[in-house]
Each structure stands twice: as C-alpha cells, then as structure tokens.
Amino acid sequence: MVLTASHIAPLVALIAGILILIIPRLLNYIVAIYLIVTGLVGLNGIYQFIN
C-alpha cells in the first residue's frame, strides 16, 4: 500500500481523536498539529513539494 496525501489526513485525524480521548489536556496542541499537517498536505497537493 502506498501512502498518498489522501491517506495521511484521515490517519492524522484518527490518531488525534484517540489522543484527545486519552489525554484531554493535549487538545490545543493536537488541534494545532492537525491544522499544520492538513495545511501542509493541502499545499503539497497544489505545489507538489513531496512527490
């Protein structure tokens, strides 16, 4: 299985959701990291930073 940009966003969301359930205090950090990762994935889809 080859991981593409369309596979990364759901995996990050799943991991973030599990971490929020386990450690609610990390909510701010998890949301910030999620937004950064999804933004980078979206920009990669437009500008092809990583092939």
N, C-alpha and C positions, 0 to 999 in steps of 0.2 A: 504494500500500500504506500503510495506516495502522498506525503502531506503537502497540500497546497494552501493558499490563503483562505479558501473557503472552508477548510478543515480546522484552521487554527482558531478562528473566532468562537465557534461553539465549544471547543475544548477549553479555551481560556474561561469562557462563561461558566462552564460546568465546574471547573476547579475553583473559581472564585465563589460560586454559590456554596460549594461544600465547605470552603474555609470560613465563609460568613456564618454558616450554621454552627460550625465547631467553635470559632473564636469571634464573637460579635464585635469585640473591641477593634478588630482589624478592618472594619468596614470602610473607613476613609481611605486607608492605604490600598485595599483591594480594588475599590472603585477607581482610584487614581491610576493604578497599574493597568486595570482593564481598559480604561479610556485611552491610555497611552498605547497599549498594544493594538487595540482595534483601529486607532488612528494610523499607526504605522502600517498595519495590514492594508488598510484602505488606500493609503498613499502608495504602497508597493503595487497595488493593483493598477494604479494610474500611471506611475512613473517607472515601474519595473526596477526598483533598487536591487532586489534579490531575485534571481531567475528561478 
